């Protein structure tokens, strides 16, 4: 176990019991790829971060007496150019923790045209969660992924392109599966089609290119298979940033493969509502999601 992780874990348990939050690096020995960023990380508005070149996980563990043994890796959105860490990250993790579900917020490296970088961070984070499942009191078969907007694109990328680990891998982490057991997709970017996709997210991930074969790799409605995990969609009909058809097409592809899914399209909410009180109909999505987790037997009724 990495020394920095032990320190964070020790401090968490010592200060306030098993539920103490802590953080750890996704690549403590350095990542296998780079986004070639030469600017320092910057936080602004007290809620957002940009220029991310080091991936970190922020872990929120529930009290033992309410622990459901489920966990969710949370990918904040921001068009692959910023990350909305507060209402699309920490707030969701806090809510999950109160419900007995571990919430792990991923601050992934932003791509700047290096398209493999964010998804490699998310897959590695999924493996790390399963590696520490026993000590974090998480069931390795109840680990989901969540994402908002471009974070939803990242989550659905991992949900459609994954491996189940190799028991003979020399790298111990690669022995663990990176497949999510379920997905929570909030007003997600899904398609990279020019007539449908969010072009800002597309350009920030793969660069300025009209090469459809490259873009097709990240048009996630085209990569649904019978092994894609169940999904819960939350979006608003009046979203003017990401066309609701992104979610609809992904949902329809899931139905072709008889994959359990639940789609909520609220009349109002716009884009980017995350988890905060906006006094809109979409504000009650967390309770609907909690009920869905019971329905798919990830948590007890």
Secondary structure, DSSP 4 states (H G I P E B T S, - for coil): --HHHHHHHHHHHHHH-TT--EEEES-TT--SS-----S--EEETTTEEES--S-EEEEE---GGG--S-EEEEE--STTTEEETIIIIIHHHHHHHHTT-EEEEEEPPP-TT-THHHHHHHHHHHHHHHHTTTTTT--TTSEEEEEETHHHHHHHHHHHS-----TT-SSGGGGS----SEEEEES------TTTS-HHHHHHHH-S---HHHHHTT-GGGG--TTSPEEEEEEETT-SSS-THHHHHHHHHHHHTT--EEEEEESS--S---SS--SSGGGGHHHHHHHHHHHTTSS--
